[in-house]
Amino acid sequence: MNLMPKSYFCKKSGLKKILVIRLSSIGDIVLTSPVLRCLKQQMPGVSIHFAVKRQFLPVVASNPHIDKIHVFDGDLKAFTRELKQEQFDYIVDLHQNFRSWFIRLNLRTRSSGFPKLNFAKWLLTRLKIDVMPDVHIVDRYFRAAMPLGIRNDGKGLDYFIPREEEIEVTTLPTGFAQGYVAFVIGAKHATKRLPEKKIVSICRESGHPFVLLGGKEDAERGQAIAREAGPMVVSFCGRLSLNQSASLVRQAGAVITHDTGLMHVAAAFRKKIISVWGNTVPEFGMTPFMPVDPGNSVIIEVKGLSCRPCSKLGYDRCPKKHFRCMEEIDVQGVVKALSETD
């Protein structure tokens, strides 16, 4: 696709203000960071605005590539009126849902989106027909910025932690300051999460100190795992903010994680990542995006299951009631992958 140089586009079009829309969720928002960086750096003088749900504001609050953040609190019409007052010159839609389409329609300015590939995902989940392109979602996001002459700089993801939310490793229990593994045990859907017994076995057999990370909904589970796994495992599930959890991810020697938001935060910090996949599959294009250090990412999954993927998101329980995608994860394979990061 031949596009005019960005400088020509900016001069002739007089662009001053661009709105980027990605309302949710943690991982999806982190994955927009290369587009935000390239917009800011490749279009000097243009003001970059970002639209996001309030609960996900911490993900972008400290991003220096955003000039102004617009927080969505649930009233779409009021939010659209607020945005309309800004008189944007262009909208980059990195969400592509009803709300973002409503905003684009009502703001009546030039806009573009990315290929969401919902039909291809439906074919893969329902009929197990794989026509998904071998293209990461970050590269699909850049399709929305191509009309502006923006190109991927190949530098990967960004994540910015406010200084006041950094965690000092010296505050961790004795033995952890010399190094630890962050284990992200949480995920929004149960079918993305390893059974507790598997997590306990990985922690016991690896011989590393472990910091368990997750949300408030993971607090009880995290405490149970820590009790069972022994003194070199400590749970911070439900005790930290998102950015504090990100700080512990940043300082970890390696990260074991499910297919969830902190996996992408870990990729932004170029960590050694072992990602464990259950009902979702890497073919969806949401693997750790690490163009600079692709060898730092190891994917663990059970291949060959006729029921997988059962959903592009997840369920509260296995629809087939056997949960083989996680029950058959090889603990020794995870331990081996972790030992190879030492």
C-alpha positions in Angstrom: 0.0 0.0 0.0 1.6 3.3 -1.1 1.0 6.1 1.3 2.1 9.7 1.1 5.0 10.7 3.5 3.7 11.7 6.9 5.2 15.2 6.6 3.3 15.8 3.4 0.1 14.6 5.1 0.5 16.8 8.1 1.3 19.9 6.1 -1.5 19.6 3.6 -4.1 18.4 6.1 -3.3 20.7 9.0 -3.6 18.0 11.6 -3.4 19.4 15.1 -5.3 16.9 17.3 -5.7 13.1 17.1 -8.0 10.9 19.3 -7.0 7.3 19.9 -9.7 5.1 21.3 -9.1 2.0 23.4 -11.5 1.8 26.3 -10.4 -1.5 27.8 -8.8 -3.8 29.0 -5.3 -3.9 30.6 -3.5 -6.0 28.0 -5.3 -4.5 25.0 -4.4 -1.0 26.2 -0.7 -1.9 26.8 -0.7 -3.3 23.3 -1.6 0.2 21.9 1.5 1.7 23.3 3.7 1.3 20.2 1.0 3.2 18.1 0.9 6.0 20.7 4.7 6.3 20.7 5.0 6.3 16.9 2.1 8.8 16.6 3.8 11.2 19.0 7.3 10.8 17.6 6.5 10.7 13.9 3.9 13.5 14.0 5.8 16.3 15.9 3.5 19.1 17.0 0.3 17.0 16.9 -1.6 16.6 20.2 -2.4 13.0 21.0 -5.5 12.3 23.1 -6.6 8.9 24.5 -10.1 7.7 25.4 -10.3 5.0 28.1 -12.6 3.6 30.8 -11.9 5.0 34.3 -11.0 1.6 35.8 -8.1 1.3 33.2 -6.8 4.8 33.6 -3.7 3.7 35.6 -2.5 1.8 32.5 -1.9 5.1 30.6 -1.9 7.8 33.3 1.9 8.2 33.1 2.4 7.6 29.4 4.5 10.6 28.1 3.2 10.0 24.6 -0.3 11.1 25.5 -1.1 14.8 25.8 -4.6 14.4 27.3 -6.7 11.5 28.6 -10.5 11.4 28.3 -12.0 9.1 30.9 -15.2 7.2 30.1 -17.5 6.7 33.2 -20.4 4.9 31.4 -22.5 7.7 29.9 -21.7 7.3 26.3 -23.7 10.3 25.1 -22.2 12.6 27.6 -18.7 11.3 26.9 -19.2 11.8 23.2 -20.4 15.4 23.8 -17.2 16.0 25.8 -15.1 14.6 23.0 -16.9 16.6 20.4 -15.8 19.9 22.1 -12.2 19.0 21.3 -12.7 19.2 17.6 -10.4 16.4 16.7 -8.9 16.3 13.2 -8.6 12.5 13.1 -9.7 9.4 15.1 -7.6 6.2 15.4 -10.0 3.5 16.6 -8.1 0.7 18.3 -11.3 -0.8 19.9 -13.7 -1.3 17.0 -16.9 -1.9 19.1 -20.3 -0.3 19.4 -19.1 2.5 21.7 -16.1 3.5 19.5 -18.3 3.4 16.3 -20.9 5.6 18.1 -18.1 8.1 18.9 -16.7 8.1 15.4 -20.2 8.6 13.9 -21.1 11.5 16.1 -17.7 13.3 16.0 -18.0 13.4 12.2 -14.3 13.6 11.4 -11.9 11.5 9.5 -11.2 8.1 11.2 -9.8 4.7 10.6 -9.9 1.3 12.5 -8.0 -2.0 12.4 -9.0 -5.4 11.2 -10.6 -7.1 14.2 -11.0 -10.5 12.4 -14.1 -11.5 14.4 -15.3 -13.9 11.7 -11.9 -15.6 11.5 -11.9 -16.0 15.3 -15.5 -17.4 15.2 -14.3 -20.0 12.6 -11.4 -21.0 14.8 -13.4 -21.2 18.1 -16.6 -22.8 16.7 -15.5 -24.8 13.7 -11.7 -25.2 14.4 -11.0 -23.8 10.9 -7.9 -21.6 11.2 -7.8 -18.8 8.7 -6.2 -16.3 11.1 -3.3 -14.5 9.5 0.1 -14.8 11.2 0.0 -11.2 12.2 0.3 -9.9 15.8 -2.5 -7.6 17.0 0.0 -4.8 17.4 0.7 -4.9 13.7 -3.1 -4.9 13.1 -3.4 -1.8 15.3 -0.8 -0.1 13.1 -3.2 -0.6 10.2 -5.4 2.0 11.8 -2.6 4.5 11.8 -1.3 3.8 8.3 -3.5 6.6 6.6 -1.5 9.0 8.8 1.8 7.7 7.4 2.7 6.1 10.7 5.1 3.1 10.7 6.0 0.6 13.4 9.4 1.5 14.7 10.0 -2.1 15.9 10.8 -1.1 19.5 8.1 -3.1 21.1 5.7 -2.1 24.0 5.9 0.6 26.6 4.7 0.7 30.2 5.3 3.6 32.5 5.1 3.3 36.3 4.6 6.4 38.5 7.6 6.8 40.9 5.3 6.8 43.9 4.0 3.3 43.0 7.4 1.6 42.6 8.0 -1.2 45.1 11.4 -1.4 46.7 12.7 -5.0 46.6 14.3 -4.4 50.0 10.8 -4.4 51.5 10.3 -8.0 50.3 10.9 -11.0 52.7 14.4 -12.1 53.3 15.9 -13.9 50.3 13.8 -12.2 47.7 16.0 -9.1 47.2 18.6 -11.3 45.5 16.1 -12.3 42.9 12.6 -13.9 42.4 10.2 -15.1 39.8 6.9 -13.3 39.4 4.0 -15.7 38.9 0.8 -14.1 37.6 -1.8 -16.5 38.9 -4.8 -14.3 38.0 -6.8 -14.1 34.8 -10.4 -12.8 34.3 -11.7 -16.1 33.2 -11.2 -19.4 35.1 -10.5 -21.4 31.9 -7.3 -19.2 31.4 -6.0 -20.2 34.9 -3.9 -23.1 35.9 -5.3 -25.3 38.7 -3.8 -24.5 42.1 -2.1 -27.8 42.4 -0.2 -27.2 39.2 1.0 -23.8 40.4 2.1 -25.3 43.8 4.0 -28.0 42.0 5.8 -25.5 39.7 6.8 -23.4 42.7 8.0 -26.4 44.8 10.0 -28.0 42.0 11.7 -24.9 40.6 13.6 -24.0 43.7 13.1 -20.2 43.1 11.6 -17.6 45.4 8.1 -16.7 43.9 6.0 -13.6 44.2 2.4 -14.4 43.3 0.4 -11.6 41.6 -3.2 -11.1 40.9 -6.3 -9.0 41.7 -8.6 -8.9 44.8 -10.5 -11.9 43.3 -7.3 -13.9 43.5 -6.4 -13.1 47.1 -7.8 -16.2 48.8 -6.4 -18.4 46.1 -3.0 -16.8 46.3 -2.8 -17.3 50.1 -3.8 -21.0 49.7 -1.1 -21.5 47.1 1.5 -19.8 49.2 0.7 -21.9 52.3 0.9 -25.1 50.3 4.0 -24.2 48.3 6.2 -23.2 51.3 8.1 -20.2 52.8 9.8 -19.1 49.5 6.4 -18.2 48.0 4.6 -15.0 49.0 1.3 -13.8 47.7 0.6 -10.2 46.9 -2.7 -10.9 45.2 -5.2 -8.2 46.1 -2.7 -6.2 48.1 -1.2 -4.0 45.4 -2.3 -1.6 42.7 -1.9 -2.4 39.1 1.2 -0.2 38.9 2.7 -1.7 42.1 2.2 -5.2 40.6 3.9 -3.9 37.4 6.8 -2.8 39.5 7.3 -6.3 40.9 7.0 -7.7 37.3 9.7 -5.2 36.2 12.1 -6.2 38.9 11.6 -10.0 38.5 14.2 -12.3 37.1 11.5 -14.1 35.1 7.7 -14.1 34.8 5.3 -17.0 34.6 1.9 -15.9 33.5 -1.4 -16.8 32.0 -2.8 -15.1 28.9 -3.7 -11.9 30.8 -2.8 -8.2 31.1 0.4 -8.5 33.2 1.8 -10.8 30.5 1.9 -7.8 28.2 3.3 -5.6 30.9 6.1 -8.1 31.3 6.7 -7.9 27.5 6.9 -4.1 27.8 9.8 -4.6 30.3 11.5 -7.2 28.0 11.3 -9.8 30.7 11.9 -13.5 30.2 8.3 -14.7 29.9 6.8 -18.2 30.2 3.2 -17.9 29.2 0.8 -20.8 29.9 -2.2 -21.0 27.6 -5.5 -22.7 28.4 -8.7 -22.2 26.4 -7.2 -19.4 24.3 -4.5 -19.9 21.7 -1.5 -18.0 20.4 -3.1 -18.0 16.9 -5.4 -15.2 18.0 -2.3 -12.9 17.7 -2.1 -11.9 21.4 1.2 -13.5 22.4 3.9 -11.5 24.2 5.0 -8.8 21.7 8.8 -8.8 21.9 10.3 -7.8 18.5 13.6 -6.9 20.0 14.0 -10.0 22.1 11.7 -12.7 20.7 13.7 -15.5 22.3 12.7 -14.2 25.7 9.2 -15.6 25.2 8.3 -19.3 25.8 4.8 -20.5 25.2 3.4 -23.5 27.1 0.2 -25.1 25.8 -1.5 -28.5 25.2 -1.6 -29.0 21.5 -3.9 -31.3 19.6 -7.1 -30.9 21.7 -10.1 -30.9 19.4 -12.0 -28.6 21.8 -9.4 -25.9 21.8 -9.9 -22.9 21.5 -13.4 -23.0 23.0 -13.6 -19.2 23.3 -11.6 -16.1 22.3 -12.1 -14.8 25.9 -12.9 -17.6 28.4 -15.5 -19.2 30.7 -16.1 -19.6 34.4 -15.7 -23.4 33.9 -14.7 -25.8 31.2 -17.6 -26.3 28.8 -16.5 -30.0 28.3 -16.0 -30.4 32.1 -12.6 -32.1 31.7 -10.4 -28.9 31.5 -7.7 -30.8 29.7 -6.2 -27.6 28.2 -4.9 -26.8 31.7 -5.0 -30.2 33.6 -2.6 -31.6 31.0 -0.1 -28.8 31.2 3.4 -30.3 31.8 4.7 -29.0 35.1 8.2 -30.2 34.2 8.0 -28.4 30.9 7.4 -25.1 32.8 10.1 -25.8 35.3 12.6 -26.7 32.5 11.7 -23.5 30.6 12.3 -21.5 33.8 15.6 -23.2 34.5 16.8 -22.2 31.0 16.2 -18.5 31.8 18.7 -18.6 34.7 
